[in-house]
């Protein structure tokens, strides 16, 4: 582990940590930023992404030293006082720990399907809320999905808040980008998947009547409010719904995702 003391706000070695709320800058530079001891440890020890550098306080350094010692000697661990870390990132850092990761090429759907051979995929269409996407990744990892597919208009799974809400699941679970609309349906179908849409439509099959999990399942969920697009709903092989109590008309997308994944996993 290569420790490097940082003593000045304008030290160029920690430039990547300035203005951490600027998600566009991270994407443009091919980097992403994660915060918190748990997520930094998962970036280092349980993800496919390379760690560019780490910024920690002395307290955080002691707390996650075993993970930091797994970094190669070329990866710097910048150590600074708590007040200086807060000045660098622009807000109070209670856990005193951040890391910059390298994105690499964002996976496209076709090579992802060919390479990973997943059995269960969660497909998110136009889900733009980072907390919903983060929670969906967390559910997918916990409930045995093999990966997540996101359409172009979905929020960045490596956005700082998305990683935080996912508890590092978006660092650990494979994902791919797909075209917006119904185009991915055919790709998934050709790969042997059954496309199943989760919807509030009254003519959809109640989830409890689904008695068999498809050999390869692609479970589709849409955004809050709008739900899945008409093209997707028209093109899937199955449409299912989660029955609710009278007076309720919808569930949060992450909650619905967890219920459906748990149901199909129990049938497998």
C-alpha positions as CSV (number, residue, x, y, z in Angstrom):
1,X,0.0,0.0,0.0
2,X,1.4,3.4,-1.0
3,X,0.4,6.1,1.5
4,X,0.6,9.7,0.4
5,X,0.1,12.5,2.8
6,X,-2.1,15.4,1.5
7,X,-1.8,18.7,3.3
8,X,-3.2,21.3,0.9
9,X,-6.6,21.8,-0.7
10,X,-5.1,22.6,-4.1
11,X,-2.8,19.5,-4.2
12,X,-3.3,18.4,-7.8
13,X,-3.1,14.7,-6.8
14,X,-6.6,14.9,-5.3
15,X,-8.1,16.9,-8.2
16,X,-10.5,14.0,-9.0
17,X,-12.1,14.4,-5.6
18,X,-13.1,18.0,-6.1
19,X,-16.7,18.8,-6.9
20,X,-17.8,15.2,-6.4
21,X,-21.4,16.1,-7.1
22,X,-20.5,16.8,-10.7
23,X,-21.7,13.4,-12.2
24,X,-21.1,14.6,-15.8
25,X,-17.4,15.3,-15.0
26,X,-16.9,11.8,-13.7
27,X,-18.5,10.2,-16.8
28,X,-16.6,12.4,-19.2
29,X,-13.2,11.5,-17.6
30,X,-14.0,7.8,-17.5
31,X,-14.1,7.8,-13.8
32,X,-16.6,7.3,-11.0
33,X,-16.5,8.1,-7.3
34,X,-17.7,6.0,-4.4
35,X,-17.9,7.0,-0.7
36,X,-18.1,5.3,2.6
37,X,-16.0,2.5,4.1
38,X,-18.2,-0.3,3.0
39,X,-18.4,0.7,-0.6
40,X,-14.8,1.5,-0.9
41,X,-13.9,-1.9,0.4
42,X,-16.3,-3.5,-2.0
43,X,-14.8,-1.5,-4.9
44,X,-11.4,-2.9,-4.0
45,X,-12.2,-6.4,-3.0
46,X,-15.4,-7.4,-4.8
47,X,-15.8,-5.5,-8.1
48,X,-14.5,-5.7,-11.6
49,X,-13.5,-2.1,-11.6
50,X,-9.9,-0.9,-11.1
51,X,-9.4,1.5,-8.2
52,X,-7.5,4.6,-9.4
53,X,-6.9,6.1,-5.9
54,X,-8.3,6.3,-2.4
55,X,-8.7,9.4,-0.1
56,X,-9.1,8.7,3.6
57,X,-8.7,10.2,7.0
58,X,-6.3,8.6,9.5
59,X,-9.3,7.0,11.3
60,X,-10.7,5.5,8.1
61,X,-7.2,4.3,7.1
62,X,-7.0,2.2,10.2
63,X,-10.6,0.9,9.8
64,X,-10.2,-0.4,6.3
65,X,-6.4,-1.2,6.2
66,X,-6.9,-4.9,5.3
67,X,-8.8,-3.9,2.2
68,X,-6.3,-1.2,1.3
69,X,-3.4,-3.6,1.6
70,X,-4.9,-5.5,-1.4
71,X,-4.3,-2.6,-3.7
72,X,-1.3,-2.8,-6.0
73,X,1.7,-0.7,-5.1
74,X,0.9,1.8,-8.0
75,X,-2.4,2.8,-6.5
76,X,-2.0,5.8,-4.1
77,X,-3.9,6.0,-0.8
78,X,-4.1,9.7,0.0
79,X,-4.3,10.5,3.7
80,X,-5.5,13.8,5.0
81,X,-7.1,15.4,8.0
82,X,-10.8,15.2,8.4
83,X,-11.3,18.9,7.8
84,X,-9.2,18.9,4.7
85,X,-11.1,15.9,3.3
86,X,-14.3,17.8,3.8
87,X,-12.9,20.9,2.1
88,X,-11.7,18.8,-0.9
89,X,-15.0,17.1,-1.5
90,X,-17.2,20.1,-0.7
91,X,-19.2,18.7,2.2
92,X,-18.8,17.0,5.6
93,X,-17.5,13.5,5.2
94,X,-18.6,11.6,8.4
95,X,-16.9,8.4,7.4
96,X,-13.8,10.0,5.9
97,X,-13.4,7.6,3.0
98,X,-13.7,7.9,-0.8
99,X,-12.3,6.2,-3.8
100,X,-12.0,6.9,-7.5
101,X,-12.7,4.0,-9.8
102,X,-12.1,3.5,-13.6
103,X,-15.2,2.8,-15.6
104,X,-13.8,1.1,-18.6
105,X,-16.1,0.5,-21.5
106,X,-19.8,0.3,-20.6
107,X,-21.1,-3.2,-21.5
108,X,-23.6,-3.4,-24.4
109,X,-26.3,-6.0,-24.3
110,X,-25.3,-8.4,-27.1
111,X,-21.7,-9.2,-25.7
112,X,-23.1,-9.2,-22.2
113,X,-25.5,-12.0,-23.1
114,X,-23.0,-13.9,-25.1
115,X,-20.3,-13.8,-22.4
116,X,-22.0,-14.0,-19.0
117,X,-24.7,-16.6,-19.9
118,X,-27.0,-15.2,-17.2
119,X,-30.2,-17.1,-16.2
120,X,-32.2,-14.3,-14.5
121,X,-31.9,-10.6,-15.6
122,X,-33.6,-7.5,-14.2
123,X,-34.4,-5.1,-17.0
124,X,-35.0,-1.4,-16.1
125,X,-36.6,0.8,-18.6
126,X,-36.1,4.6,-18.2
127,X,-35.7,4.5,-14.4
128,X,-34.1,7.9,-13.8
129,X,-34.2,8.0,-9.9
130,X,-30.8,7.0,-8.6
131,X,-32.3,5.7,-5.3
132,X,-34.7,3.4,-7.2
133,X,-31.9,2.1,-9.4
134,X,-29.6,1.6,-6.4
135,X,-32.3,-0.3,-4.5
136,X,-33.1,-2.4,-7.6
137,X,-29.4,-3.5,-7.8
138,X,-29.3,-4.3,-4.1
139,X,-32.5,-6.4,-4.5
140,X,-31.1,-8.1,-7.7
141,X,-27.9,-9.2,-5.9
142,X,-29.7,-10.3,-2.8
143,X,-32.4,-12.3,-4.6
144,X,-30.2,-14.2,-7.1
145,X,-30.4,-12.2,-10.3
146,X,-27.4,-12.6,-12.5
147,X,-27.3,-9.1,-13.9
148,X,-29.2,-5.9,-14.7
149,X,-30.0,-4.4,-18.1
150,X,-30.6,-0.7,-18.2
151,X,-32.0,1.3,-21.2
152,X,-30.2,4.4,-22.2
153,X,-32.4,6.8,-20.3
154,X,-31.8,5.0,-17.0
155,X,-29.6,6.8,-14.4
156,X,-25.9,5.9,-14.3
157,X,-25.5,2.8,-12.0
158,X,-22.1,4.2,-11.1
159,X,-23.5,7.5,-9.9
160,X,-22.3,8.1,-6.3
161,X,-25.8,8.0,-4.8
162,X,-26.7,4.9,-6.8
163,X,-23.7,3.1,-5.5
164,X,-24.5,4.2,-1.9
165,X,-28.1,3.1,-2.0
166,X,-27.2,-0.2,-3.6
167,X,-24.7,-0.9,-0.8
168,X,-22.1,-1.5,-3.4
169,X,-24.2,-4.0,-5.4
170,X,-23.9,-1.9,-8.6
171,X,-20.1,-2.4,-8.3
172,X,-20.5,-6.2,-7.9
173,X,-23.3,-7.2,-10.2
174,X,-22.8,-7.3,-13.9
175,X,-24.9,-4.9,-16.0
176,X,-25.3,-3.8,-19.6
177,X,-26.9,-1.0,-21.5
178,X,-29.6,-1.6,-24.1
179,X,-31.5,0.6,-26.6
180,X,-34.6,2.4,-25.4
181,X,-38.0,0.9,-26.2
182,X,-38.8,-2.6,-27.4
183,X,-35.5,-3.3,-29.3
184,X,-34.0,-5.3,-26.5
185,X,-37.0,-7.7,-26.4
186,X,-35.9,-9.4,-29.5
187,X,-32.2,-9.7,-28.4
188,X,-33.3,-11.2,-25.1
189,X,-35.8,-13.5,-26.8
190,X,-33.2,-14.7,-29.3
191,X,-30.9,-15.5,-26.4
192,X,-33.6,-17.8,-24.9
193,X,-35.1,-15.4,-22.4
194,X,-38.8,-15.1,-21.6
195,X,-39.6,-11.4,-21.3
196,X,-41.9,-10.8,-18.3
197,X,-43.3,-7.3,-17.7
198,X,-44.3,-6.2,-14.2
199,X,-47.3,-3.9,-14.6
200,X,-50.4,-2.5,-12.8
201,X,-52.6,-3.3,-15.8
202,X,-55.9,-5.0,-14.7
203,X,-55.7,-7.7,-17.4
204,X,-52.2,-8.8,-16.3
205,X,-51.8,-12.2,-14.6
206,X,-51.6,-11.9,-10.8
207,X,-48.1,-12.8,-9.7
208,X,-49.2,-15.7,-7.4
209,X,-50.7,-17.5,-10.5
210,X,-47.2,-17.7,-12.0
211,X,-46.4,-21.3,-11.0
212,X,-43.2,-21.8,-13.0
213,X,-40.0,-19.7,-13.5
214,X,-38.9,-19.5,-17.1
215,X,-35.7,-21.3,-18.0
216,X,-34.2,-17.8,-18.6
217,X,-36.1,-14.9,-17.1
218,X,-35.9,-11.2,-18.1
219,X,-38.0,-9.3,-15.6
220,X,-39.0,-5.9,-16.9
221,X,-39.8,-2.9,-14.7
222,X,-40.5,0.7,-15.7
223,X,-40.2,4.1,-14.0
224,X,-42.4,5.4,-11.2
225,X,-45.6,6.8,-12.5
226,X,-45.3,6.0,-16.2
227,X,-44.4,2.4,-15.9
228,X,-43.2,0.4,-18.9
229,X,-43.7,1.8,-22.4
230,X,-46.6,0.7,-24.6
231,X,-44.1,-0.9,-27.0
232,X,-42.6,-3.0,-24.3
233,X,-45.9,-4.0,-22.8
234,X,-47.1,-5.1,-26.3
235,X,-44.0,-7.1,-27.1
236,X,-43.3,-9.1,-23.9
237,X,-44.3,-12.8,-23.6
238,X,-46.0,-12.4,-20.2
239,X,-47.5,-9.6,-18.2
240,X,-47.8,-10.0,-14.4
241,X,-49.1,-7.8,-11.7
242,X,-48.9,-7.7,-7.9
243,X,-52.4,-7.5,-6.4
244,X,-52.8,-4.8,-3.9
245,X,-55.3,-3.8,-1.2
246,X,-58.3,-1.7,-2.3
247,X,-57.4,2.0,-2.6
248,X,-53.7,1.3,-3.5
249,X,-52.7,1.5,-7.1
250,X,-48.9,1.0,-7.2
251,X,-45.8,0.1,-5.4
252,X,-42.4,1.6,-5.4
253,X,-40.4,0.1,-8.3
254,X,-37.7,-1.3,-6.0
255,X,-40.3,-2.9,-3.7
256,X,-42.1,-4.4,-6.7
257,X,-38.8,-5.7,-8.0
258,X,-38.0,-7.4,-4.7
259,X,-41.4,-9.1,-4.5
260,X,-41.3,-10.4,-8.1
261,X,-37.7,-11.6,-7.9
262,X,-38.4,-13.4,-4.6
263,X,-41.5,-15.1,-6.1
264,X,-39.7,-16.4,-9.1
265,X,-36.7,-17.5,-7.1
266,X,-38.9,-19.5,-4.8
267,X,-40.3,-21.3,-7.8
268,X,-37.0,-22.2,-9.3
